[in-house]
């Protein structure tokens, strides 16, 4: 047995195994020869020490799987159930988990092109109810939000008290004018992001929702923040990182981290009459949090950094996922259209800059280099002097001198290739220069398009689903093998 490397918080997942569902396009009502998984979600209603369960959604099937952290080479994935959607018009794209209000049992909501959400009891293996299209509120598992081609965000209740009118709120009006693709709840449950084909990203303030039966949903006509300037094409994935925002768009080949100036979730919710209207259509960005330009706050939003995601081309409906839980490093994951899975550890970015400051403060006795900050070591042949490879020489020759080369402590110790690598992975001085991935895992199939990434609640598993009905299972912190 190979020796086991000690697990660290800086470890990235490694590809463990792939799972393949047979071509299920023959079950579709219309001719569609392309089998794909479009979504994957882990069940969040399990103890952290339980074996993680996830659901993967193809156009006609939903596969429920359980993972086991085995120390051997056995397949860690057990298929619990396969759900076939026999609705003739169904072509499913998305899912989210909720739970029964009485029993606490996990329920799976899934839906797509037929504008219905099916609610499925994975234990009883039966449909529970139908509603329309989905992200679960972080505060209440009985509240879900949907977005669809009708350009609205709708908030639904699964509470039996709202059976006659399950739609509690409609976020629409003047927010979007084209099909929506993505939405995200803020951890407080007080704000929702939405985006889609019109390249607009909106931040909506969620009003107080009815707790008793209602005949009519609350309507919100304007978001409190709206912009079409962050991206130049349709936006297919948004997420909150605290009060910051992550987003990506087709053709951009980057994920952008940015913030709304003046926005803080700790402040009282702004009233609806504070939401800026569309009275001036020339305004590409409207904000209730920074309505005017001043020396203290010169712009309504600030671009903080970008993450390079090459190899996506014209593909859209490709979603990243940020693992962001207490006591663990925030890690961003994304799969491109060539079967490459990219990872960035946000703790490494801040740790790198802390390390630089310490070196500059005490250059004569610099601190020990972090273990995760590796250096490029040239290959040697026998007793010959180490020389850079042809690729390394070309890269160093084309590159501009990095900021790190201006620090004597680094320039005297590390070669240019090392300093260039650190600069391209960790330097955030210029928010317009995308950071290269800290780790790349290669599936080996250049035609594989990653559609969605999911992290297990404990962060030990990362699952990527996409084209040809493949699910890629990546693992970190695996149990040690006995020698």
C-alpha positions in Angstrom: 0.0 0.0 0.0 1.2 3.5 -0.8 1.8 5.7 2.2 -1.0 8.0 3.2 -0.4 11.7 3.2 -1.6 13.5 6.3 -4.9 15.4 5.6 -4.8 19.1 6.0 -7.5 21.9 5.7 -5.8 23.0 2.5 -6.4 19.7 0.7 -8.4 19.7 -2.6 -10.7 17.0 -3.7 -9.3 14.3 -6.1 -11.3 12.4 -8.7 -12.3 9.2 -7.1 -14.8 7.6 -9.6 -17.3 8.5 -12.2 -21.0 7.3 -12.3 -22.8 6.9 -15.6 -26.6 6.7 -16.2 -27.7 5.1 -19.4 -29.0 7.3 -22.3 -32.5 8.2 -21.2 -33.4 10.5 -24.1 -35.7 7.8 -25.6 -38.2 8.7 -22.8 -38.6 12.3 -24.0 -41.7 13.3 -25.9 -39.7 15.3 -28.4 -36.6 14.2 -30.3 -33.6 15.1 -28.1 -30.5 13.0 -28.7 -28.3 14.6 -26.0 -28.3 12.9 -22.6 -27.2 15.2 -19.7 -27.3 15.7 -16.0 -28.2 19.3 -15.3 -28.3 19.6 -11.6 -27.0 17.9 -8.4 -27.7 18.8 -4.8 -26.6 17.2 -1.5 -29.3 16.7 1.2 -28.6 19.4 3.9 -30.9 17.8 6.5 -28.5 15.0 7.6 -26.1 14.9 10.6 -22.5 15.7 9.6 -21.4 12.2 10.6 -24.0 10.5 8.3 -23.2 9.2 4.9 -23.9 12.0 2.5 -26.9 11.7 0.1 -27.2 13.6 -3.2 -29.6 13.8 -6.0 -28.6 14.2 -9.7 -31.1 15.4 -12.2 -31.1 14.3 -15.9 -33.8 15.3 -18.4 -36.0 12.3 -17.5 -34.6 10.7 -14.4 -33.5 11.7 -10.9 -30.8 9.5 -9.3 -30.5 9.4 -5.5 -27.1 8.2 -4.2 -25.4 7.7 -0.9 -21.6 8.0 -0.5 -19.3 6.1 1.8 -15.8 7.2 2.7 -14.1 3.8 2.1 -10.3 3.4 2.4 -10.1 0.9 -0.4 -10.7 0.9 -4.1 -14.4 -0.1 -3.9 -17.0 2.2 -5.5 -18.0 4.6 -2.8 -21.3 5.4 -4.5 -24.5 3.5 -3.7 -27.6 4.2 -5.8 -30.6 4.4 -3.4 -33.3 5.2 -5.9 -33.9 6.1 -9.5 -37.0 8.2 -10.2 -38.4 8.3 -13.7 -40.6 11.3 -14.6 -43.4 9.8 -16.7 -45.0 13.2 -17.3 -44.9 13.4 -21.2 -43.9 17.0 -21.3 -41.3 16.8 -18.5 -37.7 17.7 -19.2 -36.1 18.4 -15.8 -33.2 20.8 -15.1 -33.1 21.6 -11.4 -33.7 20.3 -7.9 -33.6 21.4 -4.2 -34.1 19.6 -0.9 -36.8 20.4 1.6 -38.4 18.4 4.4 -41.7 17.3 5.8 -43.1 19.7 8.4 -44.5 16.9 10.6 -42.0 14.0 10.2 -38.9 15.9 9.3 -38.2 13.5 6.5 -36.2 14.9 3.6 -38.2 15.6 0.4 -36.8 16.4 -3.0 -38.2 19.1 -5.2 -37.4 18.8 -8.9 -38.7 20.4 -12.1 -37.9 22.0 -15.4 -39.5 22.7 -18.8 -43.0 21.8 -18.0 -43.2 24.5 -15.3 -44.0 22.0 -12.6 -42.1 21.1 -9.5 -42.6 17.6 -8.3 -42.1 16.9 -4.6 -40.8 13.4 -4.0 -40.6 11.4 -0.7 -37.4 9.4 -1.2 -38.2 7.0 1.6 -41.8 6.2 0.5 -40.7 6.6 -3.1 -43.8 8.5 -4.2 -44.9 11.9 -5.3 -46.3 14.1 -2.6 -47.5 17.2 -4.6 -47.0 19.4 -7.6 -46.2 23.1 -7.6 -44.5 25.4 -10.1 -40.5 25.8 -10.7 -36.2 26.4 -7.1 -34.0 27.1 -4.2 -34.9 26.5 -0.6 -34.9 29.3 2.0 -31.9 29.0 4.4 -34.3 29.9 7.2 -37.4 27.7 6.5 -37.3 24.4 4.5 -41.0 24.9 3.7 -40.2 28.1 1.7 -38.7 27.7 -1.8 -38.1 30.2 -4.5 -38.3 29.6 -8.3 -37.3 31.5 -11.4 -38.4 30.7 -15.0 -39.0 32.0 -18.5 -41.8 34.3 -17.4 -39.1 36.7 -16.0 -40.4 36.5 -12.4 -39.0 35.1 -9.2 -41.8 33.4 -7.2 -41.7 32.4 -3.5 -43.7 29.3 -2.6 -44.9 27.7 0.6 -45.0 23.9 1.1 -46.9 24.5 4.4 -50.4 22.7 4.3 -51.9 26.0 5.5 -51.1 27.5 2.1 -52.4 24.6 0.0 -55.0 26.7 -1.7 -52.6 29.5 -2.6 -49.0 28.2 -2.3 -47.5 31.2 -4.1 -46.8 33.8 -1.3 -44.8 36.4 -3.3 -43.9 37.4 -6.8 -40.7 39.4 -7.5 -41.3 40.8 -11.0 -42.6 43.9 -12.5 -39.7 45.9 -13.9 -36.9 43.6 -12.7 -36.2 41.4 -15.8 -37.3 41.4 -19.4 -36.0 38.1 -20.6 -35.8 34.4 -19.4 -34.3 33.8 -16.0 -31.6 31.1 -15.4 -30.4 31.4 -11.8 -31.2 32.7 -8.3 -29.8 32.5 -4.8 -30.9 33.2 -1.3 -28.8 35.3 1.1 -28.0 33.4 4.4 -30.3 35.7 6.3 -33.3 34.8 4.0 -34.0 38.5 3.6 -32.5 38.9 0.1 -32.6 37.0 -3.3 -30.4 37.4 -6.3 -31.8 36.7 -9.8 -30.2 36.7 -13.3 -30.6 35.3 -16.8 -30.6 36.0 -20.5 -30.9 39.8 -20.2 -27.4 39.9 -18.4 -29.1 41.8 -15.6 -28.3 40.8 -12.0 -31.0 41.9 -9.5 -31.0 41.9 -5.7 -34.5 41.7 -4.3 -35.6 42.4 -0.7 -37.9 39.7 0.5 -40.9 41.2 2.2 -42.6 39.7 5.3 -44.4 36.6 4.0 -47.9 35.6 5.1 -48.0 32.9 7.8 -51.7 32.3 7.5 -53.7 31.3 4.4 -53.8 34.0 1.7 -55.8 34.5 -1.4 -53.3 36.7 -3.2 -49.5 36.7 -3.3 -47.5 39.8 -2.3 -46.1 41.6 -5.4 -42.7 43.4 -5.5 -42.2 45.4 -8.7 -38.6 46.7 -8.3 -35.4 45.3 -6.9 -33.3 47.3 -4.6 -30.2 46.8 -6.7 -30.0 46.1 -10.5 -27.0 46.0 -12.9 -26.2 44.9 -16.4 -22.6 46.1 -16.2 -20.8 43.2 -14.4 -21.1 40.8 -17.4 -21.4 41.2 -21.1 -23.5 38.1 -21.8 -26.3 36.0 -20.3 -25.7 35.2 -16.6 -26.2 31.6 -15.6 -25.0 31.4 -12.1 -25.1 33.7 -9.0 -24.3 33.1 -5.4 -23.7 35.0 -2.2 -20.4 34.9 -0.3 -21.5 36.6 2.9 -22.6 40.0 1.6 -20.3 39.7 -1.5 -21.6 38.2 -4.8 -20.2 35.6 -7.1 -21.4 35.5 -10.7 -20.5 34.1 -14.1 -21.7 34.6 -17.7 -21.5 32.8 -21.0 -18.5 33.8 -23.1 -16.8 35.6 -20.3 -14.6 32.7 -19.2 -14.4 34.1 -15.6 -16.2 34.0 -12.3 -16.4 37.5 -10.8 -16.4 38.3 -7.1 -17.9 41.7 -6.4 -19.8 43.8 -3.8 -22.7 46.2 -3.8 -21.4 49.4 -2.2 -23.4 50.4 0.9 -25.1 47.0 1.2 -24.9 45.3 4.6 -27.2 42.4 5.6 -26.9 43.7 9.2 -28.7 46.9 8.4 -32.5 47.1 8.5 -34.2 45.9 5.4 -34.9 48.9 3.1 -38.5 49.7 2.5 -40.0 49.0 -0.9 -40.5 52.7 -1.7 -36.7 53.0 -1.5 -36.2 50.7 -4.5 -35.0 52.7 -7.6 -37.4 52.7 -10.6 -36.6 52.4 -14.3 -37.6 56.0 -15.0 -34.2 56.5 -16.6 -33.5 53.5 -18.8 -30.0 54.8 -19.6 -28.9 53.8 -16.1 -27.2 50.4 -16.4 -26.9 50.2 -12.6 -29.5 51.3 -10.1 -29.0 51.0 -6.3 -31.0 51.9 -3.2 -27.8 51.4 -1.1 -25.7 54.0 -2.9 -28.1 56.1 -4.9 -25.6 58.9 -5.5 -21.9 59.1 -6.5 -19.6 60.6 -3.9 -15.9 60.7 -3.0 -16.5 58.2 -0.2 -18.5 55.8 -2.5 -17.7 56.6 -6.1 -19.5 53.6 -7.7 -22.6 51.5 -6.9 -20.6 48.3 -7.0 -16.9 47.2 -6.9 -15.3 44.4 -8.7 -13.0 42.6 -6.2 -11.4 39.8 -8.2 -11.9 37.3 -11.0 -11.3 33.6 -11.3 -10.1 32.2 -14.7 -12.4 29.5 -16.2 -10.9 28.9 -19.7 -12.4 26.3 -22.0 -16.1 27.2 -21.7 -16.7 28.7 -25.2 -20.4 29.4 -26.1 -21.7 26.9 -23.5 -24.1 28.2 -20.9 -26.1 26.7 -18.0 -22.7 25.9 -16.3 -22.8 26.4 -12.5 -20.0 26.9 -10.0 -20.4 26.1 -6.3 -18.7 27.7 -3.3 -18.2 25.5 -0.2 -18.7 28.0 2.6 -19.4 26.6 6.1 -18.1 27.5 9.5 -14.7 26.3 10.6 -13.7 25.3 7.0 -11.9 27.1 4.2 -14.2 28.7 1.5 -13.4 26.7 -1.7 -14.8 27.6 -5.1 -15.3 24.8 -7.7 -16.2 24.9 -11.3 -16.0 22.5 -14.3 -15.5 23.8 -17.8 -16.6 22.4 -21.2 -13.4 20.3 -21.5 -13.7 18.0 -18.5 -11.4 20.2 -16.3 -12.5 20.9 -12.7 -11.0 24.1 -11.2 -10.6 24.8 -7.5 -9.7 28.0 -5.6 -9.1 28.1 -1.8 -10.0 31.6 -0.6 -8.0 31.0 2.6 -4.9 30.5 0.5 -5.4 33.9 -1.2 -5.6 35.7 2.2 -2.9 33.6 3.6 -0.6 34.4 0.7 -1.0 38.1 1.2 -0.4 37.8 5.0 2.8 35.9 4.2 4.0 38.7 1.8 3.4 41.3 4.5 5.4 39.4 7.0 8.3 38.9 4.6 8.3 42.6 3.7 8.1 43.6 7.4 11.1 41.4 8.4 13.2 40.6 5.3 16.2 39.5 7.3 14.3 36.8 9.1 11.4 35.9 6.9 8.7 33.5 8.2 8.6 29.9 7.1 6.8 29.5 3.7 3.3 27.9 4.1 3.3 24.2 3.2 0.7 24.7 0.5 2.7 27.4 -1.3 4.8 25.2 -3.5 7.8 26.2 -5.6 8.7 25.2 -9.1 11.7 22.9 -9.0 13.6 22.4 -12.2 14.3 18.8 -13.3 17.9 17.6 -12.9 19.8 14.9 -14.9 22.4 13.1 -12.8 24.7 15.7 -11.2 24.0 18.4 -13.8 22.7 21.7 -12.8 18.9 22.0 -12.7 17.6 23.7 -15.8 14.1 25.0 -16.6 12.1 23.0 -19.1 11.3 24.4 -22.6 7.7 25.2 -21.4 9.0 26.9 -18.3 11.5 29.0 -20.3 8.8 30.1 -22.8 6.4 31.0 -20.0 9.0 33.0 -18.1 10.1 34.7 -21.4 6.6 35.9 -22.3 5.6 37.0 -18.8 6.1 40.5 -17.5 8.1 40.8 -14.3 5.9 40.1 -11.3 5.5 42.3 -8.3 7.1 39.5 -6.3 10.4 40.0 -8.2 10.6 43.5 -6.7 11.0 41.9 -3.2 14.7 41.0 -2.7 13.9 38.2 -0.3 11.9 36.4 -3.0 14.1 37.3 -6.0 17.2 35.9 -4.2 15.6 32.6 -3.2 13.0 31.6 -5.8 13.2 31.3 -9.6 11.1 33.4 -12.0 8.8 30.5 -12.7 7.9 30.1 -9.0 7.2 33.9 -8.6 5.1 33.9 -11.8 3.1 31.0 -10.6 2.4 32.6 -7.3 1.5 35.9 -8.9 -1.0 34.3 -11.3 -2.7 32.3 -8.6 -2.8 34.6 -5.6 -2.2 38.3 -6.6 -5.4 40.3 -6.4 -3.9 43.7 -6.8 -5.6 44.1 -10.2 -9.2 42.9 -10.1 -9.3 42.7 -13.9 -6.7 40.0 -14.0 -8.3 36.6 -13.4 -6.6 34.2 -10.9 -5.6 30.9 -12.3 -7.0 27.8 -10.4 -5.1 26.6 -7.3 -5.8 23.0 -8.4 -7.1 21.4 -11.6 -8.6 17.9 -11.8 -8.9 16.4 -15.3 -11.7 14.0 -16.1 -9.9 12.8 -19.2 -12.9 13.4 -21.6 -12.4 16.6 -23.5 -16.0 16.7 -24.6 -17.4 16.6 -21.0 -19.4 19.8 -20.2 -19.8 20.4 -16.5 -23.3 21.6 -15.7 -23.4 21.8 -11.9 -21.1 21.3 -8.9 -22.2 20.3 -5.4 -20.4 20.0 -2.1 -21.4 17.6 0.7 -22.3 19.4 4.0 -19.0 18.4 5.6 -16.9 19.3 2.5 -15.3 15.9 2.1 -17.1 15.2 -1.2 -17.5 17.3 -4.4 -19.8 16.0 -7.2 -19.8 17.4 -10.7 -22.5 16.4 -13.2 -22.8 17.1 -16.9 -22.9 15.8 -20.4 -23.5 12.1 -21.4 -25.2 11.6 -18.0 -21.9 11.4 -16.1 -21.5 12.3 -12.5 -17.9 12.8 -11.3 -17.2 12.0 -7.6 -14.2 13.8 -6.0 -13.1 13.1 -2.5 -10.7 14.7 0.1 -9.8 13.7 3.6 -10.3 10.0 2.8 -9.7 7.5 5.6 -6.2 6.3 6.0 -5.2 3.0 4.4 -3.6 0.5 6.7 0.0 -0.4 5.7 
